[in-house]
Amino acid sequence: MSETVATRPAKKDEGADVGGIAADRLRSIIERVERLEEERKALASDIKDIYAEAKSAGFDVKVVRQIISIRKKEPAEVEEQETLLDLYRRALGM
């Protein structure tokens, strides 16, 4: 009896298209997103620490968050929101 050596099918080049998808390109995109997700986690942790620092310094963190939100907006948008807020308060007798 002769022994038969099983041969594996040749492994496709990992960078080759698989089903019309460029595997290397896909892997690169996924790895970049994963890396950025990790950076985002680290930044979120840093931001949390800064809010804790603000709180321990006696600042109202809720108000600090509102100020940060306002600073992101255009002045005209802020003015419009403040006008509407004032109008709504007056309508409610506040």
QUIQUI-V728579 format. One record per residue. N is the residue number from 1. SS is DSSP state (@ for helix, = for strand, . for the rest). PHI is phi in whole degrees, 0 to 359 (none if undefined). D_FIRST is the distance of its C-alpha to the first C-alpha in whole Angstrom. Layout:
n=N ss=SS phi=PHI d_first=D_FIRST
n=N ss=SS phi=PHI d_first=D_FIRST
This chain:
n=1 ss=. phi=none d_first=0
n=2 ss=. phi=261 d_first=4
n=3 ss=. phi=276 d_first=6
n=4 ss=. phi=258 d_first=9
n=5 ss=. phi=269 d_first=13
n=6 ss=. phi=286 d_first=15
n=7 ss=. phi=252 d_first=18
n=8 ss=. phi=279 d_first=22
n=9 ss=. phi=295 d_first=24
n=10 ss=. phi=299 d_first=27
n=11 ss=. phi=287 d_first=30
n=12 ss=. phi=293 d_first=33
n=13 ss=. phi=301 d_first=36
n=14 ss=. phi=296 d_first=38
n=15 ss=. phi=270 d_first=41
n=16 ss=. phi=287 d_first=40
n=17 ss== phi=292 d_first=42
n=18 ss== phi=238 d_first=40
n=19 ss=. phi=61 d_first=41
n=20 ss=. phi=85 d_first=44
n=21 ss== phi=249 d_first=45
n=22 ss== phi=282 d_first=45
n=23 ss=@ phi=301 d_first=43
n=24 ss=@ phi=297 d_first=45
n=25 ss=@ phi=296 d_first=48
n=26 ss=@ phi=298 d_first=48
n=27 ss=@ phi=300 d_first=46
n=28 ss=@ phi=299 d_first=49
n=29 ss=@ phi=297 d_first=52
n=30 ss=@ phi=297 d_first=50
n=31 ss=@ phi=295 d_first=50
n=32 ss=@ phi=295 d_first=54
n=33 ss=@ phi=297 d_first=55
n=34 ss=@ phi=300 d_first=54
n=35 ss=@ phi=297 d_first=55
n=36 ss=@ phi=292 d_first=59
n=37 ss=@ phi=299 d_first=58
n=38 ss=@ phi=296 d_first=58
n=39 ss=@ phi=296 d_first=61
n=40 ss=@ phi=297 d_first=63
n=41 ss=@ phi=300 d_first=62
n=42 ss=@ phi=297 d_first=64
n=43 ss=@ phi=295 d_first=67
n=44 ss=@ phi=298 d_first=67
n=45 ss=@ phi=295 d_first=67
n=46 ss=@ phi=297 d_first=70
n=47 ss=@ phi=296 d_first=72
n=48 ss=@ phi=301 d_first=72
n=49 ss=@ phi=298 d_first=73
n=50 ss=@ phi=293 d_first=76
n=51 ss=@ phi=296 d_first=77
n=52 ss=@ phi=296 d_first=77
n=53 ss=@ phi=297 d_first=79
n=54 ss=@ phi=299 d_first=81
n=55 ss=@ phi=297 d_first=82
n=56 ss=@ phi=292 d_first=82
n=57 ss=. phi=274 d_first=85
n=58 ss=. phi=96 d_first=87
n=59 ss=. phi=275 d_first=86
n=60 ss=. phi=279 d_first=85
n=61 ss=@ phi=297 d_first=82
n=62 ss=@ phi=299 d_first=82
n=63 ss=@ phi=289 d_first=85
n=64 ss=@ phi=301 d_first=83
n=65 ss=@ phi=297 d_first=80
n=66 ss=@ phi=296 d_first=83
n=67 ss=@ phi=299 d_first=84
n=68 ss=@ phi=298 d_first=81
n=69 ss=@ phi=298 d_first=80
n=70 ss=@ phi=296 d_first=84
n=71 ss=@ phi=295 d_first=83
n=72 ss=@ phi=282 d_first=80
n=73 ss=. phi=267 d_first=82
n=74 ss=. phi=287 d_first=85
n=75 ss=@ phi=305 d_first=88
n=76 ss=@ phi=295 d_first=89
n=77 ss=@ phi=293 d_first=87
n=78 ss=@ phi=297 d_first=88
n=79 ss=@ phi=298 d_first=91
n=80 ss=@ phi=298 d_first=91
n=81 ss=@ phi=296 d_first=89
n=82 ss=@ phi=295 d_first=92
n=83 ss=@ phi=297 d_first=94
n=84 ss=@ phi=296 d_first=92
n=85 ss=@ phi=299 d_first=92
n=86 ss=@ phi=297 d_first=96
n=87 ss=@ phi=299 d_first=96
n=88 ss=@ phi=296 d_first=94
n=89 ss=@ phi=299 d_first=96
n=90 ss=@ phi=296 d_first=99
n=91 ss=@ phi=296 d_first=98
n=92 ss=. phi=267 d_first=97
n=93 ss=. phi=70 d_first=100
n=94 ss=. phi=264 d_first=99
